[in-house]
């Protein structure tokens, strides 16, 4: 096996390790915040279900990563290697700083940067103009009724503000586009799906967690507080397991897609089919990263966005796990960080606008927006540096 391919496989596994290190917070933040489990117990639970996630779901996301972003014609082992370097450097840097970012988006940024550096913008699968128009139509089809309904409701409550219309429109769009995808009316993939779900996945998490939080609070409003806390701390073990499986099923496939693309580019396999050993190795790498834990990220997610009660922790984990499971089925590589952050904001918002620390949220949002371009720049620089050092061979 070629040395570059071996290095690429090892780097892909390191990436999944860093993914688990950063995204440990996704699976265990709410459990730790509500003290449903000790930090060690929560990390062990997340590690086990991160390992099981890729075995439960399909490898559709691996295919999106490996052949849906950059044209496979241009995917050479050196290009993939430099894409991984850019992604790993960004994830490790943000993990050190305690900033929860999307490892999936870092990898996609790395592929974009290395692909463009190697073969220009034509190497990327950009969406067609017709498809963009279709997305806009479905977006407005959801945004307009969403804004109207929200505005009418706010007027009825006597608390109307102009931003209610914007929020309602965003909620309507968030519901309409995934619904169109699920029913087969809208077929998107590749970079367009990734960019759309930067907005949609946290909003889905927020909406579903907010709705579930309101329903649970209404149903159990007369329960004794101590009994309610005890019940939902136990239920959080189930919801945390669902969330960890969804996280593993989505993010562990990043390395699977890269390793399989590397094997295909190196001529070691004849078609893009993820080997079993790749599934197991990728899952193990992300589980080990989760077991070691990214504690700075955990603290930010668990304690600094909003104060979480046990029933709210259950709602947040259930909502985020459900969103991730749905995206796994459709093969959309979304950010688990985005989904759970949105869900935590959603349950916090059930207690009112001031219950959420929006300054911390803004810091996280900036990191989200920077991830793809930052990883792309780093990967592009790495590719050019490697080409110079190799005398133009790469």
C-alpha positions in Angstrom: 0.0 0.0 0.0 1.4 3.4 -1.0 2.8 5.5 1.9 0.5 8.5 1.1 -2.5 6.2 1.3 -1.3 4.8 4.7 -0.8 8.4 6.0 -4.2 9.4 4.6 -5.9 6.6 6.5 -4.1 7.4 9.7 -4.9 11.1 9.4 -8.6 10.3 8.7 -8.7 8.2 11.9 -6.9 11.1 13.7 -9.6 13.4 12.4 -12.3 11.2 13.8 -10.5 11.1 17.1 -10.4 14.9 17.1 -14.0 14.9 16.1 -14.9 12.8 19.2 -12.7 15.1 21.3 -14.5 18.2 20.2 -18.0 16.7 19.7 -18.0 14.9 23.0 -20.0 17.8 24.3 -22.8 17.1 21.8 -23.7 13.8 23.4 -23.0 14.5 27.0 -23.5 18.2 27.7 -27.1 18.0 28.8 -26.5 14.8 30.9 -23.7 16.5 32.8 -25.5 19.8 33.1 -28.4 18.1 34.9 -26.2 15.6 36.8 -28.1 12.6 35.4 -24.8 10.8 35.2 -21.3 11.6 36.4 -18.9 13.0 33.8 -17.1 9.6 33.5 -20.4 7.7 33.2 -21.7 10.1 30.6 -18.5 9.8 28.5 -18.6 6.0 28.7 -22.2 6.0 27.5 -21.4 8.4 24.6 -18.4 6.3 23.6 -20.4 3.1 23.4 -23.3 4.6 21.4 -20.9 6.5 19.1 -19.4 3.1 18.2 -22.9 1.6 17.6 -24.2 4.5 15.5 -22.5 3.8 12.2 -23.5 0.1 12.4 -27.2 1.1 12.9 -27.4 3.6 10.0 -26.4 3.4 6.4 -23.2 4.7 4.9 -24.9 7.3 2.7 -23.1 10.2 4.4 -19.7 8.5 3.7 -20.7 8.5 0.0 -21.6 12.2 0.1 -18.3 13.1 1.7 -16.2 10.8 -0.6 -17.8 11.6 -3.9 -20.4 14.4 -3.5 -18.2 17.5 -2.8 -15.3 17.3 -5.2 -15.4 15.5 -8.5 -13.8 12.0 -8.0 -11.8 12.5 -11.2 -9.7 15.1 -9.3 -9.5 13.2 -6.0 -5.9 11.9 -5.7 -4.3 10.6 -2.5 -2.2 13.7 -2.0 -5.2 16.0 -2.4 -7.2 14.0 0.1 -4.3 14.0 2.5 -4.0 17.8 2.4 -7.7 18.2 2.8 -7.4 16.1 6.0 -4.5 18.2 7.2 -6.5 21.4 6.9 -9.5 19.9 8.7 -7.5 18.3 11.5 -5.6 21.5 12.2 -8.8 23.6 12.5 -10.6 21.1 14.7 -7.6 20.7 17.0 -7.2 24.4 17.3 -10.9 25.0 18.2 -10.9 22.1 20.6 -7.9 23.7 22.4 -9.8 27.0 22.6 -13.0 25.3 23.8 -15.0 26.4 20.8 -17.7 23.9 19.6 -17.4 23.7 15.8 -18.6 21.3 13.2 -16.0 18.6 12.4 -18.1 17.6 9.3 -17.9 21.2 8.0 -14.1 21.4 8.7 -13.7 18.3 6.5 -15.8 19.7 3.8 -13.9 22.9 3.9 -10.7 21.0 3.7 -11.9 19.1 0.6 -13.0 22.4 -1.0 -9.7 24.1 -0.3 -7.5 21.3 -1.5 -9.8 20.6 -4.5 -9.8 24.2 -5.7 -6.0 24.5 -5.1 -5.4 21.4 -7.2 -7.8 21.9 -10.1 -9.7 25.2 -9.8 -13.3 25.9 -8.9 -14.4 23.5 -11.6 -13.3 20.6 -9.4 -16.3 21.2 -7.0 -19.8 20.0 -7.6 -21.6 23.4 -7.5 -25.4 23.3 -7.6 -27.2 24.3 -10.8 -29.0 27.6 -11.2 -32.3 25.7 -11.6 -31.8 23.9 -8.4 -31.0 27.1 -6.5 -34.2 28.6 -7.9 -36.2 25.6 -6.7 -34.7 25.9 -3.2 -35.7 29.6 -3.1 -39.3 28.8 -4.2 -39.7 26.1 -1.5 -38.0 28.4 1.1 -40.5 31.2 0.3 -43.4 28.7 0.3 -42.6 28.0 3.9 -41.4 31.4 5.0 -44.5 33.4 4.0 -47.1 31.4 5.9 -44.6 31.1 8.8 -44.2 34.8 9.1 -48.0 35.4 8.8 -48.9 32.8 11.5 -46.2 34.1 13.9 -47.3 37.7 13.3 -50.9 36.9 13.9 -50.1 34.9 17.1 -47.9 37.7 18.4 -50.7 40.3 17.8 -53.1 38.0 19.6 -50.8 37.8 22.6 -50.3 41.6 22.5 -46.5 41.3 22.1 -45.9 42.0 18.4 -42.4 43.0 17.3 -41.1 43.3 13.7 -38.5 40.5 14.4 -41.4 38.1 15.0 -42.0 38.1 11.3 -38.4 37.3 10.5 -38.4 34.5 13.1 -41.6 33.1 11.8 -40.3 33.1 8.2 -37.1 31.3 9.3 -39.2 28.7 11.1 -41.4 28.2 8.1 -38.4 27.8 5.8 -36.8 25.4 8.2 -39.9 23.2 8.1 -40.7 23.5 4.4 -37.3 22.6 2.9 -36.7 19.4 4.9 -40.3 18.4 4.2 -39.8 18.9 0.5 -36.6 16.8 0.6 -38.3 14.0 2.6 -41.2 13.8 0.2 -38.9 13.7 -2.8 -40.1 17.1 -4.3 -36.6 18.6 -3.7 -33.5 16.7 -4.5 -30.3 18.3 -3.1 -27.0 16.9 -2.2 -23.3 17.9 -2.0 -22.2 21.4 -1.0 -25.7 22.9 -1.4 -27.1 20.5 1.2 -24.3 21.2 3.6 -24.7 25.0 3.3 -28.5 24.9 3.7 -28.3 22.7 6.8 -25.9 25.1 8.5 -29.1 27.1 9.1 -31.7 24.3 9.1 -30.1 21.8 11.5 -29.8 24.2 14.5 -33.3 25.6 13.7 -34.8 22.1 13.6 -33.1 21.4 16.9 -34.4 24.6 18.4 -38.0 24.2 17.1 -38.4 20.6 18.1 -36.8 21.1 21.5 -38.9 24.2 22.2 -42.1 22.4 21.2 -41.2 19.2 23.2 -40.2 21.3 26.2 -43.6 23.2 26.2 -45.5 19.9 25.9 -43.6 18.2 28.7 -43.9 21.2 31.0 -47.7 21.4 30.4 -48.3 17.6 30.9 -46.2 17.4 34.1 -46.9 20.8 35.5 -48.6 19.3 38.6 -45.9 16.7 39.4 -43.8 17.2 42.6 -40.5 18.7 41.5 -38.4 16.0 43.2 -40.3 13.2 41.5 -40.1 15.0 38.1 -36.4 15.4 38.4 -35.9 11.8 39.3 -37.9 10.5 36.3 -36.3 12.7 33.7 -32.8 12.1 34.9 -33.4 8.4 34.2 -35.0 9.2 30.8 -32.0 11.3 29.9 -29.9 8.1 29.7 -32.2 7.0 26.9 -32.2 10.4 25.1 -28.4 10.7 25.5 -28.0 7.3 24.0 -30.1 8.3 21.0 -28.2 11.4 20.5 -24.8 9.7 20.8 -25.9 7.0 18.2 -27.0 9.8 15.9 -23.7 11.6 16.4 -21.7 8.5 15.7 -23.8 7.6 12.7 -23.3 11.0 11.2 -19.8 12.2 12.1 -18.0 8.8 12.2 -18.8 8.6 8.5 -16.5 11.5 7.7 -13.5 9.3 8.0 -15.3 6.4 6.3 -15.9 8.6 3.2 -12.3 9.9 3.1 -10.7 6.5 3.6 -12.9 4.9 1.0 -12.2 7.7 -1.4 -8.5 7.3 -0.7 -8.7 3.5 -1.4 -10.6 4.2 -4.6 -8.1 6.9 -5.8 -5.2 4.5 -5.1 -6.8 1.7 -7.1 -7.2 -0.6 -4.1 -11.0 -0.9 -4.6 -12.9 -0.8 -7.8 -16.1 1.0 -6.6 -17.2 3.3 -3.8 -18.3 0.7 -1.2 -17.2 1.2 2.4 -15.4 -1.9 3.7 -16.4 -3.3 7.1 -12.9 -2.7 8.5 -13.2 1.0 7.6 -16.6 1.3 9.4 -15.1 -0.4 12.6 -11.9 1.6 12.6 -13.7 5.0 12.0 -16.2 4.2 14.7 -13.5 3.2 17.2 -11.5 6.3 16.5 -14.4 8.7 17.3 -15.3 6.6 20.4 -11.8 6.9 21.8 -11.9 10.7 21.2 -15.2 10.9 23.0 -14.0 8.8 25.9 -11.1 11.2 26.5 -13.5 14.1 26.3 -13.2 17.7 25.2 -13.9 19.2 28.6 -13.6 22.9 27.7 -16.2 22.4 25.0 -18.4 20.3 27.4 -18.4 23.2 29.9 -19.5 25.8 27.3 -22.3 23.6 26.0 -23.4 22.3 29.4 -23.2 25.4 31.5 -22.7 28.6 29.6 -25.6 28.7 27.1 -28.5 28.4 29.5 -29.4 26.6 32.8 -30.8 23.2 32.0 -33.3 21.2 34.2 -33.6 17.4 33.8 -36.8 17.5 31.8 -35.2 20.1 29.5 -32.1 18.0 29.1 -34.3 15.1 28.0 -36.1 17.3 25.5 -32.9 18.7 24.1 -31.2 15.3 23.7 -34.4 13.7 22.2 -34.8 16.6 19.7 -31.2 16.6 18.7 -31.0 12.8 18.4 -34.1 12.7 16.3 -32.8 15.4 13.9 -29.5 13.6 13.5 -31.2 10.2 13.0 -33.4 11.8 10.2 -30.4 13.3 8.5 -28.5 10.0 8.7 -31.4 8.3 6.8 -31.3 10.9 4.1 -27.5 11.0 3.9 -27.0 14.7 4.7 -23.8 15.4 6.6 -25.1 17.9 9.2 -23.3 19.4 12.2 -24.1 17.6 15.4 -22.8 20.6 17.2 -25.4 22.8 15.4 -28.3 20.4 16.2 -27.6 20.1 19.9 -26.8 23.8 20.3 -30.1 24.7 18.7 -31.9 22.2 20.9 -30.3 23.7 24.1 -31.3 27.2 23.0 -34.8 25.8 22.3 -35.3 24.4 25.8 -33.8 27.5 27.3 -36.2 29.7 25.3 -39.2 28.0 26.9 -38.4 30.1 30.0 -38.2 33.3 28.0 -35.7 35.2 25.8 -33.5 36.3 28.8 -32.9 32.6 29.9 -30.5 32.1 27.0 -27.0 33.7 27.1 -27.0 35.1 23.6 -23.5 36.5 23.8 -22.2 32.9 24.1 -24.5 31.9 21.2 -23.1 34.6 19.0 -19.5 33.4 19.7 -20.5 29.9 18.6 -22.3 31.2 15.5 -19.2 33.1 14.4 -17.2 29.9 14.7 -19.8 28.0 12.6 -19.6 30.6 9.8 -15.8 30.6 9.8 -15.3 26.8 9.8 -15.7 25.9 6.1 -13.8 28.9 4.7 -11.1 28.7 7.4 -10.5 24.9 6.9 -10.5 25.5 3.1 -7.8 28.2 3.4 -5.6 26.0 5.6 -6.0 23.0 3.3 -5.3 25.1 0.2 -2.1 26.5 1.8 -1.1 23.0 2.8 -1.7 21.7 -0.8 0.4 24.5 -2.4 3.2 24.0 0.2 3.2 20.2 -0.5 3.3 20.9 -4.3 6.3 23.3 -3.8 8.2 20.9 -1.5 7.6 18.0 -3.9 8.9 19.9 -6.9 5.5 20.0 -8.5 4.9 16.2 -8.4 1.7 16.6 -6.4 
